[in-house]
Amino acid sequence: MDQISTRTLLLLFAGVFTVYLVLEDPAIGAALGTAIAVVTLLEELLRK
């Protein structure tokens, strides 16, 4: 059995933390979701 990578563990932790924030305060969740979408879009556009 392969061990879990540090990157995978970090992504899982970030996902759990994000879900917790969204459940606690939807306004923070909306802002966080928008920020993630913008950063992802910029990363994709700059990669090409």
Phi, psi and omega in degrees: 000132179283149177279154180286137182281160179296322180297316179296318179297319179295318178295320177297316179298317179297321178295316179296317180296320179296316178298319178299315179298318181295321180290326181282318183213101183301331179295318176296321179298319179294317179295319180294318179297319178296316179298318179296319179297317180294315180297318179296317178297315178298320179297317179294320180292322181282339180291331185277000000 
